[in-house]
Amino acid sequence: MSSPLTRGERGALRSFGAAFTLIELLTVIAIIGILAAITFGVMKGVQERAAVSQARVELAALAQVLESYKKHYGDYPRVTTTTANDGALQLYQALNGQRGPTGTVLNPRQKAFLEADRFTLEDPSAAITADNRILDPWGRPYRYLYNPASASWDKRPFLLFSLGPTTGSDDVGTMTNGAPITTGNHADNIYANLN
């Protein structure tokens, strides 16, 4: 035979079935919200670091492709414009066998140095066509500049970079001498051959 419940045990059984108070519910919701915000912030940081790492790897691979191009033709492809579309388009065309080092259009198409499936292209369905650009992890074209004929050209062989995660101005018009910019909106640019 079991012993009767004490007064404390009966009170505990009654309160066990009671609902949470509004303050308890709000406290739990607030804690869940704080934990979710912390988790989101950490995940965003991890994703950003992964994108920067991917850009560095792709820039290193593109620099190797440019070296192969130079070995074959004796010079890097010349791109004297700093506008995103023109420079990125000419870089793609050169590495895809459609332009020679001086910018002349090669007809028929020559040796392609670029393995297009290793990179994100602006138009993946048209990997062979001339109108394409190689995109960085943020969906913007990689920038390329090479103009050794310029009297003010920097000593680097070429300038190849991503604008990085910044969503500010992507004006690179002041880079016509090939010197990298590492201040202002360009502080987080990622360069292939920056010492």
FENPEDA-V680136 format. One record per backbone hydrogen bond with DSSP energy under -1.0 kcal/mol. CO is the residue of the C=O (numbers start at 1). NH is the residue of the N-H. Records with the same first field share a line. If there is no record, write none. Layout:
CO: NH / NH
This chain:
6: 10
7: 11
8: 12
9: 13
10: 14
11: 15
12: 16
21: 25
22: 26
23: 27
24: 28
25: 29
26: 30
27: 31
28: 32
29: 33
30: 34
31: 35
32: 36
33: 37
34: 38
35: 39
36: 40
37: 41
38: 42
39: 43
40: 44
41: 45
42: 46
43: 47
44: 48
45: 49
46: 50
47: 51
48: 52
49: 53
50: 54
51: 55
52: 56
53: 57
54: 58
55: 59
56: 60
57: 61
58: 62
59: 63
60: 64
61: 65
62: 66
63: 67
64: 68
65: 69
66: 70
67: 71
68: 72
69: 73
70: 74
79: 146
83: 87
84: 88
85: 89
86: 90
87: 91
88: 92
89: 93
90: 94
91: 95
92: 96
93: 98
94: 97
95: 113 / 114
97: 110
98: 106
100: 103
101: 78
104: 100
114: 116
115: 118
116: 119
120: 135
123: 126
130: 132
133: 122
134: 142
136: 139
140: 136
143: 161
145: 159
146: 79
147: 150
150: 153
159: 145
160: 192
161: 143
162: 190
172: 175
175: 178
177: 154
183: 186
184: 187
186: 189
190: 162
